[in-house]
Structures are given as C-alpha cells and as structure tokens.
Amino acid sequence: MSELFQVLYGYQAWANSDLLDKLAAIDPKAQATELRTAIRLTNHYHVVARIFAAHLDGRAHGYTSDNTVETPELNELRESVAAVDRWYQDYVRRLASDKLSEPVAFTFTDGDKGCMTRQEMLMHVALHSAIHRGEVCRILSQLAISPPWDTLAVYLHQAEPSRRFQAGPQAVPVS
C-alpha cells in the first residue's frame, strides 16, 4: 500500500490520542458545556470514520446520522477512537496499491447515493478528522489549555527522531 497513507494514518492515530489526552484536562464540572462540545465534535468525526470504514469494507454500518444521540464518556470514546485508528492503519498496510483508484459506491446516512475511490475516501476521513480536531483545539485554547501540536512535521520528528539530524547546514529553516 501507499507509504504516504501509512504515514497519514500513523499521524491520525497519534493526533487523536494526543487530543483525547488533552480533553482530560477540561474540568467536567466548571467547563461541562465546553467538554460536551469537544466530545461531541470528536465523536462526530469518529462516527464518520466508522461509517467510511464500513464503506471501504463493503459492510453495513448501522448509522442513521453522522453522530450518536448519546454523548459517550471520554474514556469510552478514547478506546473506540483508538480501535478505529488501528483498523485504518491495518487497512492501509494491507490494501494493494492498485486498489487505491477503485471506485466504491455507497449511501450517505441521509439516503443520498455517493461514489468515491478508496484513496478519496481515505483522504476524506483524514482531512475531515483534522478539521474537527482543529475546532476542538480552539475550545482548548479558549479554556487556557495548551492544545496539542497537531502537525505532521511534529509527528514525523517524534516518530523518527533521527530525521532531525538528516538536515545539513544548507537546510532552509521552515516554520
């Protein structure tokens, strides 16, 4: 499978874990509204990831909406997100490269029909999650909680610290 998708979904799992760790710093009593909103946003992108995993697998997902009625507890959400992240990492590891451009027909939760290639679906899930992680990071910032460093560059250098020493003296600083 594409090495890029393997990196992307390693990053996704890392970023999700880091974000969920930060949510534990929200005071559940004094900041209950903000915590609920952050959990609902995270649960929304998680449900969408589960829906698209089912589409990629060719199985029914059972969702009638892009979020659940009940708001999960943080620990329950953390476990479920981690399981789905592992599913995507395994999926991109085992998917043959020639299957990336294969179209997959599906039905959205509102009943509309859709069709995307496997690579488009994989990109959609990752980008959709990143958008909503950004929204949750804004909530954290408003609560004076330092948001996680949710960037691919930070992930790559944490996952492979030796990359920091590969840049020669001619390297141009990047922000």
MIDOSE-1310 file (N, C-alpha, C; in nm, 2 decimals, decimal comma, always signed):
residues 175
msel	+0,08/-0,12/+0,00/+0,00/+0,00/+0,00/+0,09/+0,12/+0,00; +0,03/+0,23/-0,03/+0,10/+0,36/-0,04/+0,16/+0,39/+0,10; +0,29/+0,42/+0,09/+0,36/+0,46/+0,21/+0,30/+0,59/+0,27; +0,26/+0,68/+0,18/+0,20/+0,81/+0,23/+0,08/+0,78/+0,31
fqvl	-0,01/+0,69/+0,27/-0,13/+0,66/+0,36/-0,09/+0,60/+0,49; +0,02/+0,52/+0,49/+0,06/+0,46/+0,62/+0,11/+0,57/+0,71; +0,18/+0,67/+0,66/+0,23/+0,78/+0,74/+0,11/+0,86/+0,78; +0,01/+0,89/+0,69/-0,10/+0,97/+0,72/-0,19/+0,91/+0,84
ygyq	-0,20/+0,78/+0,83/-0,29/+0,71/+0,94/-0,21/+0,69/+1,07; -0,08/+0,68/+1,06/+0,00/+0,69/+1,18/-0,01/+0,82/+1,25; +0,00/+0,92/+1,17/-0,02/+1,06/+1,22/-0,16/+1,08/+1,28; -0,26/+1,03/+1,21/-0,40/+1,04/+1,26/-0,42/+0,98/+1,39
awan	-0,36/+0,86/+1,41/-0,37/+0,79/+1,54/-0,30/+0,87/+1,65; -0,18/+0,92/+1,62/-0,10/+1,00/+1,71/-0,18/+1,12/+1,75; -0,23/+1,19/+1,65/-0,30/+1,32/+1,68/-0,43/+1,30/+1,76; -0,50/+1,19/+1,73/-0,63/+1,16/+1,80/-0,59/+1,13/+1,95
sdll	-0,49/+1,05/+1,97/-0,45/+1,01/+2,11/-0,41/+1,14/+2,19; -0,33/+1,22/+2,12/-0,28/+1,34/+2,19/-0,40/+1,44/+2,22; -0,49/+1,45/+2,13/-0,61/+1,54/+2,16/-0,70/+1,48/+2,27; -0,72/+1,35/+2,27/-0,80/+1,29/+2,38/-0,73/+1,30/+2,51
dkla	-0,60/+1,30/+2,51/-0,53/+1,32/+2,64/-0,55/+1,46/+2,69; -0,55/+1,56/+2,60/-0,58/+1,70/+2,64/-0,72/+1,72/+2,69; -0,82/+1,65/+2,63/-0,95/+1,67/+2,68/-0,97/+1,63/+2,82; -0,89/+1,54/+2,87/-0,89/+1,50/+3,01/-0,86/+1,62/+3,10
aidp	-0,80/+1,73/+3,05/-0,77/+1,84/+3,13/-0,88/+1,94/+3,15; -0,99/+1,92/+3,08/-1,11/+2,01/+3,09/-1,18/+1,97/+3,22; -1,22/+2,07/+3,30/-1,29/+2,04/+3,42/-1,43/+2,00/+3,39; -1,47/+1,88/+3,43/-1,60/+1,83/+3,39/-1,72/+1,90/+3,46
kaqa	-1,69/+1,97/+3,56/-1,80/+2,05/+3,63/-1,80/+2,19/+3,59; -1,69/+2,26/+3,61/-1,68/+2,40/+3,57/-1,69/+2,43/+3,42; -1,65/+2,33/+3,34/-1,64/+2,35/+3,20/-1,72/+2,24/+3,13; -1,83/+2,21/+3,18/-1,91/+2,10/+3,13/-1,96/+2,12/+2,99
telr	-2,00/+2,24/+2,96/-2,05/+2,27/+2,82/-1,94/+2,26/+2,72; -1,83/+2,31/+2,75/-1,71/+2,30/+2,66/-1,67/+2,16/+2,64; -1,67/+2,08/+2,75/-1,62/+1,94/+2,74/-1,72/+1,86/+2,66; -1,85/+1,89/+2,68/-1,95/+1,81/+2,60/-1,94/+1,85/+2,45
tair	-1,92/+1,98/+2,42/-1,90/+2,02/+2,28/-1,78/+1,95/+2,22; -1,67/+1,95/+2,29/-1,54/+1,89/+2,24/-1,56/+1,74/+2,22; -1,63/+1,67/+2,31/-1,65/+1,53/+2,30/-1,75/+1,50/+2,18; -1,85/+1,59/+2,16/-1,95/+1,57/+2,05/-1,88/+1,59/+1,92
ltnh	-1,79/+1,69/+1,91/-1,71/+1,71/+1,78/-1,62/+1,59/+1,75; -1,55/+1,54/+1,85/-1,46/+1,43/+1,84/-1,55/+1,30/+1,80; -1,66/+1,28/+1,87/-1,74/+1,17/+1,84/-1,80/+1,18/+1,70; -1,83/+1,30/+1,65/-1,88/+1,32/+1,51/-1,78/+1,27/+1,41
yhvv	-1,65/+1,32/+1,42/-1,56/+1,27/+1,32/-1,52/+1,13/+1,34; -1,53/+1,07/+1,46/-1,51/+0,93/+1,48/-1,62/+0,85/+1,42; -1,75/+0,89/+1,43/-1,86/+0,82/+1,37/-1,84/+0,82/+1,22; -1,80/+0,93/+1,16/-1,78/+0,94/+1,02/-1,67/+0,84/+0,97
arif	-1,56/+0,83/+1,05/-1,45/+0,74/+1,03/-1,50/+0,60/+1,03; -1,59/+0,57/+1,12/-1,65/+0,43/+1,13/-1,74/+0,40/+1,01; -1,82/+0,50/+0,97/-1,90/+0,49/+0,85/-1,82/+0,46/+0,73; -1,72/+0,54/+0,71/-1,63/+0,52/+0,59/-1,55/+0,39/+0,60
aahl	-1,52/+0,34/+0,71/-1,45/+0,21/+0,73/-1,55/+0,10/+0,68; -1,67/+0,11/+0,72/-1,77/+0,02/+0,67/-1,78/+0,02/+0,52; -1,79/+0,14/+0,46/-1,80/+0,16/+0,31/-1,67/+0,09/+0,25; -1,56/+0,11/+0,30/-1,43/+0,06/+0,25/-1,43/-0,10/+0,26
dgra	-1,50/-0,15/+0,36/-1,50/-0,29/+0,39/-1,62/-0,36/+0,31; -1,71/-0,28/+0,26/-1,83/-0,33/+0,19/-1,93/-0,39/+0,29; -1,94/-0,33/+0,41/-2,04/-0,38/+0,50/-2,13/-0,27/+0,55; -2,24/-0,31/+0,61/-2,34/-0,21/+0,67/-2,28/-0,15/+0,79
hgyt	-2,31/-0,02/+0,82/-2,25/+0,05/+0,94/-2,36/+0,07/+1,04; -2,48/+0,07/+1,01/-2,59/+0,08/+1,11/-2,62/+0,22/+1,16; -2,55/+0,32/+1,10/-2,57/+0,46/+1,15/-2,68/+0,53/+1,06; -2,76/+0,61/+1,13/-2,86/+0,69/+1,05/-2,83/+0,84/+1,06
sdnt	-2,71/+0,87/+1,12/-2,67/+1,00/+1,14/-2,52/+1,00/+1,15; -2,46/+1,12/+1,14/-2,31/+1,13/+1,15/-2,27/+1,16/+1,29; -2,35/+1,14/+1,39/-2,32/+1,14/+1,53/-2,41/+1,05/+1,60; -2,38/+1,02/+1,73/-2,47/+0,94/+1,81/-2,56/+1,03/+1,89
vetp	-2,68/+0,98/+1,93/-2,77/+1,05/+2,01/-2,71/+1,08/+2,14; -2,66/+0,97/+2,20/-2,59/+0,99/+2,34/-2,45/+1,03/+2,32; -2,41/+1,12/+2,41/-2,27/+1,16/+2,42/-2,19/+1,06/+2,50; -2,08/+1,00/+2,43/-2,01/+0,90/+2,51/-1,92/+0,96/+2,62
elne	-1,88/+0,88/+2,71/-1,79/+0,92/+2,81/-1,65/+0,93/+2,75; -1,56/+1,01/+2,80/-1,43/+1,04/+2,74/-1,35/+0,91/+2,73; -1,35/+0,83/+2,83/-1,27/+0,70/+2,82/-1,32/+0,60/+2,72; -1,46/+0,60/+2,71/-1,52/+0,51/+2,61/-1,49/+0,56/+2,47
lres	-1,49/+0,69/+2,45/-1,46/+0,75/+2,32/-1,31/+0,72/+2,29; -1,22/+0,74/+2,38/-1,08/+0,72/+2,36/-1,05/+0,57/+2,31; -1,12/+0,48/+2,38/-1,10/+0,34/+2,34/-1,15/+0,31/+2,20; -1,27/+0,36/+2,17/-1,33/+0,34/+2,04/-1,25/+0,41/+1,93
vaav	-1,20/+0,53/+1,95/-1,12/+0,60/+1,85/-0,99/+0,52/+1,83; -0,93/+0,48/+1,93/-0,80/+0,40/+1,92/-0,83/+0,27/+1,84; -0,94/+0,21/+1,86/-0,97/+0,08/+1,78/-0,99/+0,12/+1,63; -1,06/+0,22/+1,60/-1,08/+0,26/+1,46/-0,95/+0,31/+1,40
drwy	-0,87/+0,38/+1,47/-0,74/+0,42/+1,42/-0,65/+0,30/+1,39; -0,65/+0,19/+1,47/-0,58/+0,07/+1,44/-0,64/+0,00/+1,32; -0,77/+0,01/+1,30/-0,83/-0,05/+1,18/-0,78/+0,02/+1,06; -0,78/+0,15/+1,06/-0,73/+0,22/+0,94/-0,58/+0,19/+0,91
qdyv	-0,50/+0,19/+1,02/-0,36/+0,16/+1,00/-0,34/+0,02/+0,94; -0,42/-0,07/+0,98/-0,41/-0,21/+0,93/-0,46/-0,21/+0,78; -0,57/-0,14/+0,76/-0,63/-0,13/+0,63/-0,53/-0,08/+0,52; -0,47/+0,03/+0,55/-0,38/+0,09/+0,46/-0,25/+0,01/+0,44
rrla	-0,22/-0,06/+0,54/-0,10/-0,15/+0,54/-0,12/-0,27/+0,44; -0,25/-0,32/+0,44/-0,27/-0,44/+0,37/-0,34/-0,42/+0,23; -0,39/-0,29/+0,20/-0,45/-0,26/+0,08/-0,35/-0,26/-0,04; -0,38/-0,33/-0,14/-0,29/-0,33/-0,26/-0,30/-0,19/-0,33
sdkl	-0,19/-0,14/-0,37/-0,18/-0,01/-0,44/-0,27/+0,00/-0,56; -0,29/-0,11/-0,63/-0,38/-0,10/-0,75/-0,53/-0,09/-0,71; -0,56/-0,10/-0,58/-0,70/-0,08/-0,54/-0,73/+0,06/-0,50; -0,63/+0,15/-0,49/-0,65/+0,29/-0,45/-0,75/+0,36/-0,54
sepv	-0,74/+0,34/-0,66/-0,83/+0,41/-0,76/-0,96/+0,34/-0,78; -0,98/+0,24/-0,71/-1,11/+0,16/-0,73/-1,22/+0,24/-0,67; -1,33/+0,26/-0,75/-1,45/+0,33/-0,70/-1,53/+0,24/-0,61; -1,59/+0,31/-0,51/-1,67/+0,24/-0,41/-1,80/+0,32/-0,40
aftf	-1,91/+0,25/-0,44/-2,05/+0,31/-0,43/-2,10/+0,29/-0,29; -2,17/+0,39/-0,24/-2,22/+0,38/-0,10/-2,34/+0,47/-0,09; -2,41/+0,47/+0,03/-2,52/+0,55/+0,06/-2,49/+0,63/+0,18; -2,50/+0,76/+0,18/-2,48/+0,85/+0,29/-2,59/+0,83/+0,39
tdgd	-2,57/+0,87/+0,52/-2,67/+0,85/+0,62/-2,81/+0,92/+0,59; -2,80/+1,02/+0,51/-2,93/+1,09/+0,47/-3,00/+1,03/+0,35; -2,94/+0,92/+0,30/-3,00/+0,84/+0,19/-2,95/+0,88/+0,06; -2,87/+0,99/+0,04/-2,81/+1,02/-0,09/-2,71/+0,92/-0,12
kgcm	-2,70/+0,89/-0,25/-2,60/+0,80/-0,31/-2,47/+0,87/-0,33; -2,36/+0,80/-0,31/-2,23/+0,85/-0,33/-2,14/+0,75/-0,40; -2,03/+0,80/-0,45/-1,92/+0,71/-0,51/-1,79/+0,78/-0,50; -1,69/+0,72/-0,44/-1,56/+0,78/-0,43/-1,46/+0,67/-0,45
trqe	-1,34/+0,70/-0,49/-1,24/+0,60/-0,49/-1,19/+0,57/-0,35; -1,12/+0,46/-0,33/-1,07/+0,43/-0,20/-0,97/+0,54/-0,15; -0,89/+0,59/-0,24/-0,80/+0,69/-0,19/-0,87/+0,82/-0,16; -0,97/+0,85/-0,23/-1,05/+0,97/-0,19/-1,12/+0,95/-0,06
mlmh	-1,17/+0,83/-0,03/-1,23/+0,81/+0,10/-1,13/+0,82/+0,21; -1,01/+0,76/+0,19/-0,91/+0,77/+0,29/-0,87/+0,91/+0,32; -0,86/+0,99/+0,21/-0,82/+1,13/+0,23/-0,93/+1,21/+0,30; -1,06/+1,18/+0,26/-1,17/+1,24/+0,32/-1,17/+1,22/+0,47
valh	-1,16/+1,10/+0,52/-1,16/+1,07/+0,66/-1,05/+1,14/+0,73; -0,93/+1,14/+0,68/-0,82/+1,21/+0,75/-0,84/+1,36/+0,75; -0,88/+1,42/+0,64/-0,90/+1,56/+0,64/-1,02/+1,61/+0,72; -1,12/+1,53/+0,72/-1,24/+1,56/+0,80/-1,21/+1,56/+0,95
saih	-1,13/+1,46/+0,99/-1,09/+1,45/+1,13/-1,00/+1,57/+1,17; -0,91/+1,61/+1,08/-0,82/+1,72/+1,11/-0,90/+1,85/+1,13; -1,00/+1,87/+1,05/-1,08/+1,99/+1,06/-1,14/+2,00/+1,20; -1,20/+1,89/+1,24/-1,27/+1,89/+1,37/-1,17/+1,88/+1,49
rgev	-1,06/+1,82/+1,47/-0,96/+1,83/+1,58/-0,92/+1,98/+1,60; -0,91/+2,05/+1,49/-0,88/+2,20/+1,49/-0,99/+2,27/+1,57; -1,11/+2,24/+1,55/-1,22/+2,30/+1,63/-1,21/+2,27/+1,77; -1,18/+2,15/+1,81/-1,16/+2,11/+1,95/-1,04/+2,18/+2,01
cril	-0,93/+2,20/+1,93/-0,82/+2,27/+1,98/-0,85/+2,42/+2,01; -0,94/+2,47/+1,93/-0,99/+2,61/+1,96/-1,06/+2,62/+2,10; -1,14/+2,52/+2,13/-1,21/+2,51/+2,26/-1,10/+2,51/+2,37; -1,00/+2,42/+2,35/-0,90/+2,41/+2,45/-0,83/+2,54/+2,47
sqla	-0,79/+2,61/+2,36/-0,73/+2,74/+2,37/-0,81/+2,84/+2,45; -0,94/+2,84/+2,42/-1,03/+2,93/+2,49/-1,04/+2,90/+2,64; -1,01/+2,78/+2,68/-1,01/+2,74/+2,82/-0,87/+2,75/+2,88; -0,78/+2,81/+2,81/-0,64/+2,83/+2,85/-0,57/+2,70/+2,87
ispp	-0,61/+2,60/+2,79/-0,54/+2,47/+2,79/-0,46/+2,46/+2,67; -0,33/+2,44/+2,68/-0,25/+2,43/+2,56/-0,29/+2,32/+2,47; -0,33/+2,35/+2,34/-0,37/+2,24/+2,25/-0,25/+2,16/+2,21; -0,27/+2,04/+2,16/-0,16/+1,96/+2,12/-0,10/+2,01/+1,99
wdtl	+0,03/+1,97/+1,96/+0,10/+2,01/+1,84/+0,05/+1,92/+1,73; -0,07/+1,95/+1,68/-0,13/+1,86/+1,58/-0,08/+1,90/+1,44; +0,05/+1,86/+1,41/+0,11/+1,88/+1,28/+0,18/+1,76/+1,23; +0,18/+1,74/+1,11/+0,25/+1,62/+1,05/+0,40/+1,63/+1,08
avyl	+0,46/+1,75/+1,07/+0,60/+1,77/+1,10/+0,64/+1,73/+1,24; +0,56/+1,76/+1,34/+0,59/+1,72/+1,47/+0,58/+1,57/+1,49; +0,47/+1,52/+1,43/+0,46/+1,37/+1,43/+0,58/+1,30/+1,37; +0,62/+1,34/+1,26/+0,73/+1,27/+1,19/+0,86/+1,28/+1,27
hqae	+0,88/+1,39/+1,33/+1,01/+1,41/+1,41/+1,00/+1,34/+1,55; +0,88/+1,32/+1,60/+0,86/+1,24/+1,72/+0,87/+1,09/+1,69; +0,81/+1,05/+1,58/+0,81/+0,91/+1,54/+0,95/+0,86/+1,49; +1,02/+0,95/+1,43/+1,15/+0,92/+1,38/+1,25/+1,04/+1,42
psrr	+1,29/+1,04/+1,54/+1,38/+1,15/+1,59/+1,51/+1,17/+1,51; +1,55/+1,06/+1,44/+1,68/+1,07/+1,36/+1,66/+1,17/+1,24; +1,54/+1,20/+1,21/+1,52/+1,29/+1,10/+1,57/+1,43/+1,13; +1,58/+1,47/+1,26/+1,63/+1,60/+1,30/+1,77/+1,61/+1,26
fqag	+1,84/+1,50/+1,25/+1,99/+1,51/+1,22/+2,02/+1,49/+1,08; +1,92/+1,47/+0,99/+1,94/+1,45/+0,85/+1,96/+1,58/+0,77; +1,92/+1,69/+0,83/+1,93/+1,82/+0,76/+2,07/+1,87/+0,77; +2,13/+1,90/+0,66/+2,26/+1,95/+0,65/+2,27/+2,10/+0,68
pqav	+2,38/+2,16/+0,68/+2,40/+2,31/+0,70/+2,33/+2,39/+0,59; +2,30/+2,33/+0,48/+2,23/+2,41/+0,37/+2,08/+2,41/+0,39; +2,03/+2,34/+0,49/+1,89/+2,33/+0,51/+1,83/+2,47/+0,54; +1,72/+2,50/+0,47/+1,65/+2,63/+0,49/+1,55/+2,61/+0,60
pvs	+1,55/+2,71/+0,70/+1,45/+2,70/+0,81/+1,31/+2,70/+0,76; +1,22/+2,62/+0,82/+1,08/+2,61/+0,78/+1,00/+2,63/+0,91; +0,90/+2,71/+0,90/+0,81/+2,73/+1,02/+0,68/+2,65/+1,00
